[in-house]
Amino acid sequence: MANVSSHSHFILNGFHELGALRPVLFFPFLIMFVLSLSANSLLLYVIISQRSLHSPMYILIAGMACVDLSLPLFFVPNMLLSFLFDWRGISLIGCLVQMHFIHFVGAFQSTLLVWMALDRYFAICTPLYYHKRMALPGFLKFVIPVMIRNFFLNTLMVSLARTLSFCAANVMNHCFCEHMALVELACGSTAINNLVGLLTAFLIPVADFIFIAASYVVIFSSVLSSGKAGVKALHTCVTHIVVITVSLTIALVAFLSYRIRNGLPAAIRVFFSTMYLMFPSCFNPIIYGVRTTEIRQHIVRTLTWDHSKL
């Protein structure tokens, strides 16, 4: 028999433990997918169509809606087809492309929270210089380096995965191409891949959350020393803090589920890993739409006006 040097085709076998019940997953994930697309599209439409919402804070919320709208598109349609028609195959190139887009676009969930924290810091701690610092030329110095960081680290991580040989199994117990799920199938040493994966995790989401936490500590300190006027301004931060808390909790659970393997069913790990990408895309537009007064008012007017036309 001829030896196969490296697999070029893989099987995404997430939730295979469910057997004949696996197609049932099509319905809850379809509902979440439709909710994500409709909620984020509505949020984007309201912010784009209303000139009063064209301030930096709302533009950043629109940026988050773009990320939450696009991220599920890279893996959910393929996952739904897998549940419904048992189409589980993916090529190595397709896997790497999917992996790059998921990790690169997903990185901007935490990066946008950094920019939102900066926006609130400038608005609350240095209000006299807010418009100057949030103007495009000034704000670009906070945007460009972070975008370069995200692109370089994720491209390096995926490029290193491309150099590996996959001469043993070609079945990933996952619903999409995740970096470590692919690396675990490789032959030979994967030390450099593991190192770059950990480095990427530390320099993007972990570093972002450390910066966000430090920013809000400074903001809270400033508010507590400024009296009631500052407390009113702090209301705009609460929504961001809720989103940060939910994102961090889900990320932590997904991370720990893959590190604590004993006694934890594989389907549970796959579920948490999938929710890490899916849940924020559904939750974020709802929390921004409900908690942000100006956005909520315009959404109600938009829906009421559309309903009145029927």
Beta strands, then each sheet from edge to edge (+ up, - down):
strand 1: 9-12
strand 2: 89-91
strand 3: 171-172
sheet 1: 2+ 1- 3-
end
